[in-house]
Amino acid sequence: MKVKVDRNTCIGCGACQAICSDVFEYGDDGIMDVKVDVVPDEFTDDVMDAKDGCPVDAIKIEEN
């Protein structure tokens, strides 16, 4: 799976990074970035939890 953060929607609350810091990190501007091109299988559940926990629905999932 691939994951993207809609940088126009993200408010930088950090919920996704708290759930899955192996995939999400703060960019220099305080908005979340995705650290990987393709999410490793072992982080799939965490990424889905991060998506569900995003208060502004900024995380988008693309299946391979």
PyMOL Python script that loads the backbone (N, CA, C, O; Angstrom):
from pymol import cmd

cmd.read_pdbstr("""\
ATOM      1  N   MET A   1       0.840  -1.181   0.000  1.00  0.00           N
ATOM      2  CA  MET A   1       0.000   0.000   0.000  1.00  0.00           C
ATOM      3  C   MET A   1       0.877   1.233   0.000  1.00  0.00           C
ATOM      4  O   MET A   1       2.015   1.210   0.469  1.00  0.00           O
ATOM      5  N   LYS A   2       0.334   2.295  -0.527  1.00  0.00           N
ATOM      6  CA  LYS A   2       0.984   3.601  -0.472  1.00  0.00           C
ATOM      7  C   LYS A   2       0.110   4.515   0.366  1.00  0.00           C
ATOM      8  O   LYS A   2      -1.111   4.361   0.402  1.00  0.00           O
ATOM      9  N   VAL A   3       0.731   5.455   1.031  1.00  0.00           N
ATOM     10  CA  VAL A   3      -0.003   6.397   1.862  1.00  0.00           C
ATOM     11  C   VAL A   3       0.492   7.801   1.540  1.00  0.00           C
ATOM     12  O   VAL A   3       1.677   8.023   1.291  1.00  0.00           O
ATOM     13  N   LYS A   4      -0.437   8.730   1.553  1.00  0.00           N
ATOM     14  CA  LYS A   4      -0.106  10.138   1.314  1.00  0.00           C
ATOM     15  C   LYS A   4      -0.800  10.983   2.364  1.00  0.00           C
ATOM     16  O   LYS A   4      -1.846  10.613   2.898  1.00  0.00           O
ATOM     17  N   VAL A   5      -0.199  12.119   2.646  1.00  0.00           N
ATOM     18  CA  VAL A   5      -0.808  13.099   3.538  1.00  0.00           C
ATOM     19  C   VAL A   5      -1.183  14.304   2.688  1.00  0.00           C
ATOM     20  O   VAL A   5      -0.334  14.879   2.007  1.00  0.00           O
ATOM     21  N   ASP A   6      -2.445  14.682   2.729  1.00  0.00           N
ATOM     22  CA  ASP A   6      -2.902  15.889   2.037  1.00  0.00           C
ATOM     23  C   ASP A   6      -2.390  17.078   2.845  1.00  0.00           C
ATOM     24  O   ASP A   6      -2.948  17.426   3.886  1.00  0.00           O
ATOM     25  N   ARG A   7      -1.337  17.683   2.356  1.00  0.00           N
ATOM     26  CA  ARG A   7      -0.671  18.755   3.087  1.00  0.00           C
ATOM     27  C   ARG A   7      -1.524  20.019   3.189  1.00  0.00           C
ATOM     28  O   ARG A   7      -1.260  20.871   4.038  1.00  0.00           O
ATOM     29  N   ASN A   8      -2.524  20.152   2.350  1.00  0.00           N
ATOM     30  CA  ASN A   8      -3.435  21.302   2.446  1.00  0.00           C
ATOM     31  C   ASN A   8      -4.469  21.112   3.545  1.00  0.00           C
ATOM     32  O   ASN A   8      -5.058  22.080   4.028  1.00  0.00           O
ATOM     33  N   THR A   9      -4.688  19.862   3.939  1.00  0.00           N
ATOM     34  CA  THR A   9      -5.674  19.541   4.962  1.00  0.00           C
ATOM     35  C   THR A   9      -5.026  19.310   6.324  1.00  0.00           C
ATOM     36  O   THR A   9      -5.617  19.646   7.350  1.00  0.00           O
ATOM     37  N   CYS A  10      -3.825  18.742   6.348  1.00  0.00           N
ATOM     38  CA  CYS A  10      -3.136  18.379   7.591  1.00  0.00           C
ATOM     39  C   CYS A  10      -2.958  19.602   8.497  1.00  0.00           C
ATOM     40  O   CYS A  10      -2.583  20.685   8.048  1.00  0.00           O
ATOM     41  N   ILE A  11      -3.241  19.392   9.784  1.00  0.00           N
ATOM     42  CA  ILE A  11      -3.058  20.459  10.769  1.00  0.00           C
ATOM     43  C   ILE A  11      -1.840  20.213  11.649  1.00  0.00           C
ATOM     44  O   ILE A  11      -1.561  20.991  12.561  1.00  0.00           O
ATOM     45  N   GLY A  12      -1.110  19.124  11.374  1.00  0.00           N
ATOM     46  CA  GLY A  12       0.120  18.842  12.113  1.00  0.00           C
ATOM     47  C   GLY A  12      -0.084  18.471  13.561  1.00  0.00           C
ATOM     48  O   GLY A  12       0.761  18.779  14.402  1.00  0.00           O
ATOM     49  N   CYS A  13      -1.196  17.812  13.875  1.00  0.00           N
ATOM     50  CA  CYS A  13      -1.481  17.478  15.276  1.00  0.00           C
ATOM     51  C   CYS A  13      -0.556  16.380  15.812  1.00  0.00           C
ATOM     52  O   CYS A  13      -0.350  16.277  17.021  1.00  0.00           O
ATOM     53  N   GLY A  14       0.001  15.563  14.914  1.00  0.00           N
ATOM     54  CA  GLY A  14       0.957  14.541  15.331  1.00  0.00           C
ATOM     55  C   GLY A  14       0.361  13.199  15.708  1.00  0.00           C
ATOM     56  O   GLY A  14       1.091  12.299  16.122  1.00  0.00           O
ATOM     57  N   ALA A  15      -0.952  13.044  15.575  1.00  0.00           N
ATOM     58  CA  ALA A  15      -1.581  11.772  15.939  1.00  0.00           C
ATOM     59  C   ALA A  15      -1.018  10.625  15.116  1.00  0.00           C
ATOM     60  O   ALA A  15      -0.749   9.552  15.656  1.00  0.00           O
ATOM     61  N   CYS A  16      -0.836  10.836  13.824  1.00  0.00           N
ATOM     62  CA  CYS A  16      -0.333   9.757  12.961  1.00  0.00           C
ATOM     63  C   CYS A  16       1.097   9.375  13.334  1.00  0.00           C
ATOM     64  O   CYS A  16       1.447   8.195  13.334  1.00  0.00           O
ATOM     65  N   GLN A  17       1.908  10.353  13.646  1.00  0.00           N
ATOM     66  CA  GLN A  17       3.288  10.063  14.032  1.00  0.00           C
ATOM     67  C   GLN A  17       3.320   9.316  15.367  1.00  0.00           C
ATOM     68  O   GLN A  17       4.152   8.431  15.563  1.00  0.00           O
ATOM     69  N   ALA A  18       2.428   9.666  16.274  1.00  0.00           N
ATOM     70  CA  ALA A  18       2.366   8.968  17.556  1.00  0.00           C
ATOM     71  C   ALA A  18       1.985   7.503  17.372  1.00  0.00           C
ATOM     72  O   ALA A  18       2.445   6.641  18.122  1.00  0.00           O
ATOM     73  N   ILE A  19       1.156   7.223  16.391  1.00  0.00           N
ATOM     74  CA  ILE A  19       0.724   5.857  16.123  1.00  0.00           C
ATOM     75  C   ILE A  19       1.764   5.094  15.312  1.00  0.00           C
ATOM     76  O   ILE A  19       2.000   3.913  15.568  1.00  0.00           O
ATOM     77  N   CYS A  20       2.392   5.754  14.331  1.00  0.00           N
ATOM     78  CA  CYS A  20       3.307   5.041  13.432  1.00  0.00           C
ATOM     79  C   CYS A  20       4.462   5.941  12.986  1.00  0.00           C
ATOM     80  O   CYS A  20       4.481   6.437  11.860  1.00  0.00           O
ATOM     81  N   SER A  21       5.409   6.138  13.880  1.00  0.00           N
ATOM     82  CA  SER A  21       6.554   7.012  13.574  1.00  0.00           C
ATOM     83  C   SER A  21       7.500   6.405  12.545  1.00  0.00           C
ATOM     84  O   SER A  21       8.385   7.095  12.040  1.00  0.00           O
ATOM     85  N   ASP A  22       7.326   5.132  12.229  1.00  0.00           N
ATOM     86  CA  ASP A  22       8.142   4.521  11.176  1.00  0.00           C
ATOM     87  C   ASP A  22       7.691   4.965   9.790  1.00  0.00           C
ATOM     88  O   ASP A  22       8.425   4.796   8.816  1.00  0.00           O
ATOM     89  N   VAL A  23       6.492   5.529   9.692  1.00  0.00           N
ATOM     90  CA  VAL A  23       5.948   5.949   8.396  1.00  0.00           C
ATOM     91  C   VAL A  23       5.749   7.462   8.329  1.00  0.00           C
ATOM     92  O   VAL A  23       5.965   8.056   7.272  1.00  0.00           O
ATOM     93  N   PHE A  24       5.344   8.098   9.425  1.00  0.00           N
ATOM     94  CA  PHE A  24       5.024   9.526   9.422  1.00  0.00           C
ATOM     95  C   PHE A  24       6.050  10.320  10.215  1.00  0.00           C
ATOM     96  O   PHE A  24       6.546   9.863  11.245  1.00  0.00           O
ATOM     97  N   GLU A  25       6.366  11.523   9.720  1.00  0.00           N
ATOM     98  CA  GLU A  25       7.270  12.430  10.426  1.00  0.00           C
ATOM     99  C   GLU A  25       6.882  13.863  10.100  1.00  0.00           C
ATOM    100  O   GLU A  25       6.259  14.141   9.076  1.00  0.00           O
ATOM    101  N   TYR A  26       7.267  14.767  10.998  1.00  0.00           N
ATOM    102  CA  TYR A  26       7.031  16.189  10.750  1.00  0.00           C
ATOM    103  C   TYR A  26       7.973  16.687   9.667  1.00  0.00           C
ATOM    104  O   TYR A  26       9.161  16.368   9.668  1.00  0.00           O
ATOM    105  N   GLY A  27       7.431  17.476   8.741  1.00  0.00           N
ATOM    106  CA  GLY A  27       8.259  18.169   7.774  1.00  0.00           C
ATOM    107  C   GLY A  27       8.786  19.450   8.402  1.00  0.00           C
ATOM    108  O   GLY A  27       8.404  19.803   9.518  1.00  0.00           O
ATOM    109  N   ASP A  28       9.648  20.133   7.698  1.00  0.00           N
ATOM    110  CA  ASP A  28      10.231  21.377   8.209  1.00  0.00           C
ATOM    111  C   ASP A  28       9.175  22.448   8.492  1.00  0.00           C
ATOM    112  O   ASP A  28       9.401  23.354   9.295  1.00  0.00           O
ATOM    113  N   ASP A  29       8.037  22.339   7.836  1.00  0.00           N
ATOM    114  CA  ASP A  29       6.977  23.327   8.003  1.00  0.00           C
ATOM    115  C   ASP A  29       5.946  22.938   9.072  1.00  0.00           C
ATOM    116  O   ASP A  29       4.943  23.632   9.243  1.00  0.00           O
ATOM    117  N   GLY A  30       6.188  21.826   9.797  1.00  0.00           N
ATOM    118  CA  GLY A  30       5.271  21.412  10.846  1.00  0.00           C
ATOM    119  C   GLY A  30       4.101  20.576  10.371  1.00  0.00           C
ATOM    120  O   GLY A  30       3.229  20.216  11.161  1.00  0.00           O
ATOM    121  N   ILE A  31       4.078  20.267   9.093  1.00  0.00           N
ATOM    122  CA  ILE A  31       3.039  19.423   8.506  1.00  0.00           C
ATOM    123  C   ILE A  31       3.636  18.032   8.306  1.00  0.00           C
ATOM    124  O   ILE A  31       4.835  17.898   8.065  1.00  0.00           O
ATOM    125  N   MET A  32       2.810  17.011   8.404  1.00  0.00           N
ATOM    126  CA  MET A  32       3.302  15.641   8.307  1.00  0.00           C
ATOM    127  C   MET A  32       3.756  15.276   6.901  1.00  0.00           C
ATOM    128  O   MET A  32       3.175  15.700   5.902  1.00  0.00           O
ATOM    129  N   ASP A  33       4.806  14.483   6.860  1.00  0.00           N
ATOM    130  CA  ASP A  33       5.319  13.889   5.636  1.00  0.00           C
ATOM    131  C   ASP A  33       5.294  12.377   5.801  1.00  0.00           C
ATOM    132  O   ASP A  33       5.245  11.862   6.919  1.00  0.00           O
ATOM    133  N   VAL A  34       5.326  11.678   4.685  1.00  0.00           N
ATOM    134  CA  VAL A  34       5.423  10.226   4.683  1.00  0.00           C
ATOM    135  C   VAL A  34       6.875   9.867   4.401  1.00  0.00           C
ATOM    136  O   VAL A  34       7.469  10.370   3.448  1.00  0.00           O
ATOM    137  N   LYS A  35       7.443   8.999   5.226  1.00  0.00           N
ATOM    138  CA  LYS A  35       8.867   8.660   5.140  1.00  0.00           C
ATOM    139  C   LYS A  35       9.166   7.539   4.145  1.00  0.00           C
ATOM    140  O   LYS A  35      10.329   7.333   3.799  1.00  0.00           O
ATOM    141  N   VAL A  36       8.157   6.812   3.678  1.00  0.00           N
ATOM    142  CA  VAL A  36       8.381   5.647   2.821  1.00  0.00           C
ATOM    143  C   VAL A  36       7.565   5.764   1.543  1.00  0.00           C
ATOM    144  O   VAL A  36       6.500   6.382   1.532  1.00  0.00           O
ATOM    145  N   ASP A  37       8.068   5.170   0.468  1.00  0.00           N
ATOM    146  CA  ASP A  37       7.303   5.140  -0.782  1.00  0.00           C
ATOM    147  C   ASP A  37       6.189   4.102  -0.723  1.00  0.00           C
ATOM    148  O   ASP A  37       5.061   4.353  -1.149  1.00  0.00           O
ATOM    149  N   VAL A  38       6.525   2.935  -0.186  1.00  0.00           N
ATOM    150  CA  VAL A  38       5.563   1.853  -0.024  1.00  0.00           C
ATOM    151  C   VAL A  38       5.594   1.424   1.441  1.00  0.00           C
ATOM    152  O   VAL A  38       6.665   1.209   2.009  1.00  0.00           O
ATOM    153  N   VAL A  39       4.430   1.303   2.041  1.00  0.00           N
ATOM    154  CA  VAL A  39       4.342   0.935   3.456  1.00  0.00           C
ATOM    155  C   VAL A  39       4.694  -0.551   3.619  1.00  0.00           C
ATOM    156  O   VAL A  39       4.057  -1.408   3.006  1.00  0.00           O
ATOM    157  N   PRO A  40       5.701  -0.855   4.438  1.00  0.00           N
ATOM    158  CA  PRO A  40       6.013  -2.260   4.721  1.00  0.00           C
ATOM    159  C   PRO A  40       4.814  -2.955   5.377  1.00  0.00           C
ATOM    160  O   PRO A  40       4.077  -2.347   6.154  1.00  0.00           O
ATOM    161  N   ASP A  41       4.637  -4.218   5.054  1.00  0.00           N
ATOM    162  CA  ASP A  41       3.481  -4.971   5.550  1.00  0.00           C
ATOM    163  C   ASP A  41       3.324  -4.907   7.064  1.00  0.00           C
ATOM    164  O   ASP A  41       2.202  -4.889   7.568  1.00  0.00           O
ATOM    165  N   GLU A  42       4.429  -4.871   7.789  1.00  0.00           N
ATOM    166  CA  GLU A  42       4.324  -4.876   9.249  1.00  0.00           C
ATOM    167  C   GLU A  42       3.733  -3.588   9.826  1.00  0.00           C
ATOM    168  O   GLU A  42       3.372  -3.543  11.002  1.00  0.00           O
ATOM    169  N   PHE A  43       3.634  -2.542   9.001  1.00  0.00           N
ATOM    170  CA  PHE A  43       3.062  -1.272   9.469  1.00  0.00           C
ATOM    171  C   PHE A  43       1.670  -0.995   8.920  1.00  0.00           C
ATOM    172  O   PHE A  43       1.105   0.067   9.180  1.00  0.00           O
ATOM    173  N   THR A  44       1.112  -1.931   8.167  1.00  0.00           N
ATOM    174  CA  THR A  44      -0.194  -1.712   7.544  1.00  0.00           C
ATOM    175  C   THR A  44      -1.276  -1.393   8.568  1.00  0.00           C
ATOM    176  O   THR A  44      -2.026  -0.433   8.395  1.00  0.00           O
ATOM    177  N   ASP A  45      -1.365  -2.185   9.633  1.00  0.00           N
ATOM    178  CA  ASP A  45      -2.405  -1.948  10.639  1.00  0.00           C
ATOM    179  C   ASP A  45      -2.220  -0.599  11.325  1.00  0.00           C
ATOM    180  O   ASP A  45      -3.195   0.106  11.583  1.00  0.00           O
ATOM    181  N   ASP A  46      -0.975  -0.239  11.620  1.00  0.00           N
ATOM    182  CA  ASP A  46      -0.712   1.056  12.264  1.00  0.00           C
ATOM    183  C   ASP A  46      -1.086   2.217  11.347  1.00  0.00           C
ATOM    184  O   ASP A  46      -1.639   3.218  11.803  1.00  0.00           O
ATOM    185  N   VAL A  47      -0.789   2.086  10.062  1.00  0.00           N
ATOM    186  CA  VAL A  47      -1.145   3.153   9.107  1.00  0.00           C
ATOM    187  C   VAL A  47      -2.660   3.291   9.018  1.00  0.00           C
ATOM    188  O   VAL A  47      -3.176   4.406   8.947  1.00  0.00           O
ATOM    189  N   MET A  48      -3.374   2.177   9.021  1.00  0.00           N
ATOM    190  CA  MET A  48      -4.837   2.240   8.988  1.00  0.00           C
ATOM    191  C   MET A  48      -5.373   2.887  10.264  1.00  0.00           C
ATOM    192  O   MET A  48      -6.334   3.655  10.210  1.00  0.00           O
ATOM    193  N   ASP A  49      -4.759   2.583  11.411  1.00  0.00           N
ATOM    194  CA  ASP A  49      -5.158   3.226  12.668  1.00  0.00           C
ATOM    195  C   ASP A  49      -4.876   4.726  12.614  1.00  0.00           C
ATOM    196  O   ASP A  49      -5.676   5.530  13.093  1.00  0.00           O
ATOM    197  N   ALA A  50      -3.735   5.101  12.030  1.00  0.00           N
ATOM    198  CA  ALA A  50      -3.398   6.517  11.899  1.00  0.00           C
ATOM    199  C   ALA A  50      -4.409   7.232  11.000  1.00  0.00           C
ATOM    200  O   ALA A  50      -4.837   8.346  11.301  1.00  0.00           O
ATOM    201  N   LYS A  51      -4.781   6.591   9.910  1.00  0.00           N
ATOM    202  CA  LYS A  51      -5.788   7.169   9.004  1.00  0.00           C
ATOM    203  C   LYS A  51      -7.099   7.377   9.754  1.00  0.00           C
ATOM    204  O   LYS A  51      -7.706   8.445   9.679  1.00  0.00           O
ATOM    205  N   ASP A  52      -7.530   6.346  10.476  1.00  0.00           N
ATOM    206  CA  ASP A  52      -8.788   6.439  11.219  1.00  0.00           C
ATOM    207  C   ASP A  52      -8.719   7.483  12.331  1.00  0.00           C
ATOM    208  O   ASP A  52      -9.737   8.076  12.688  1.00  0.00           O
ATOM    209  N   GLY A  53      -7.522   7.712  12.883  1.00  0.00           N
ATOM    210  CA  GLY A  53      -7.359   8.660  13.979  1.00  0.00           C
ATOM    211  C   GLY A  53      -7.088  10.089  13.561  1.00  0.00           C
ATOM    212  O   GLY A  53      -7.030  10.983  14.405  1.00  0.00           O
ATOM    213  N   CYS A  54      -6.921  10.315  12.276  1.00  0.00           N
ATOM    214  CA  CYS A  54      -6.642  11.683  11.800  1.00  0.00           C
ATOM    215  C   CYS A  54      -7.896  12.546  11.963  1.00  0.00           C
ATOM    216  O   CYS A  54      -8.939  12.228  11.392  1.00  0.00           O
ATOM    217  N   PRO A  55      -7.805  13.632  12.733  1.00  0.00           N
ATOM    218  CA  PRO A  55      -9.003  14.435  13.003  1.00  0.00           C
ATOM    219  C   PRO A  55      -9.513  15.220  11.803  1.00  0.00           C
ATOM    220  O   PRO A  55     -10.648  15.696  11.818  1.00  0.00           O
ATOM    221  N   VAL A  56      -8.693  15.363  10.760  1.00  0.00           N
ATOM    222  CA  VAL A  56      -9.123  16.135   9.586  1.00  0.00           C
ATOM    223  C   VAL A  56      -9.135  15.299   8.318  1.00  0.00           C
ATOM    224  O   VAL A  56      -9.277  15.845   7.224  1.00  0.00           O
ATOM    225  N   ASP A  57      -8.987  13.980   8.442  1.00  0.00           N
ATOM    226  CA  ASP A  57      -9.045  13.051   7.312  1.00  0.00           C
ATOM    227  C   ASP A  57      -8.033  13.416   6.227  1.00  0.00           C
ATOM    228  O   ASP A  57      -8.355  13.417   5.039  1.00  0.00           O
ATOM    229  N   ALA A  58      -6.797  13.727   6.653  1.00  0.00           N
ATOM    230  CA  ALA A  58      -5.754  14.140   5.706  1.00  0.00           C
ATOM    231  C   ALA A  58      -4.952  12.967   5.149  1.00  0.00           C
ATOM    232  O   ALA A  58      -4.171  13.152   4.216  1.00  0.00           O
ATOM    233  N   ILE A  59      -5.128  11.767   5.699  1.00  0.00           N
ATOM    234  CA  ILE A  59      -4.332  10.613   5.271  1.00  0.00           C
ATOM    235  C   ILE A  59      -5.122   9.827   4.234  1.00  0.00           C
ATOM    236  O   ILE A  59      -6.265   9.433   4.463  1.00  0.00           O
ATOM    237  N   LYS A  60      -4.486   9.610   3.096  1.00  0.00           N
ATOM    238  CA  LYS A  60      -5.109   8.885   1.990  1.00  0.00           C
ATOM    239  C   LYS A  60      -4.327   7.625   1.695  1.00  0.00           C
ATOM    240  O   LYS A  60      -3.097   7.644   1.648  1.00  0.00           O
ATOM    241  N   ILE A  61      -5.047   6.523   1.495  1.00  0.00           N
ATOM    242  CA  ILE A  61      -4.442   5.219   1.230  1.00  0.00           C
ATOM    243  C   ILE A  61      -4.635   4.866  -0.232  1.00  0.00           C
ATOM    244  O   ILE A  61      -5.717   5.048  -0.791  1.00  0.00           O
ATOM    245  N   GLU A  62      -3.566   4.354  -0.851  1.00  0.00           N
ATOM    246  CA  GLU A  62      -3.649   3.830  -2.209  1.00  0.00           C
ATOM    247  C   GLU A  62      -3.185   2.382  -2.169  1.00  0.00           C
ATOM    248  O   GLU A  62      -2.071   2.100  -1.728  1.00  0.00           O
ATOM    249  N   GLU A  63      -4.012   1.483  -2.615  1.00  0.00           N
ATOM    250  CA  GLU A  63      -3.614   0.078  -2.680  1.00  0.00           C
ATOM    251  C   GLU A  63      -2.722  -0.122  -3.899  1.00  0.00           C
ATOM    252  O   GLU A  63      -2.918   0.522  -4.929  1.00  0.00           O
ATOM    253  N   ASN A  64      -1.752  -1.006  -3.783  1.00  0.00           N
ATOM    254  CA  ASN A  64      -0.837  -1.281  -4.906  1.00  0.00           C
ATOM    255  C   ASN A  64      -1.572  -2.006  -6.007  1.00  0.00           C
ATOM    256  O   ASN A  64      -0.979  -2.327  -7.038  1.00  0.00           O
TER     257      ASN A  64
END
""", "prot")
cmd.dss("prot")
cmd.show_as("cartoon", "prot")
cmd.util.cbc("prot")
cmd.orient("prot")
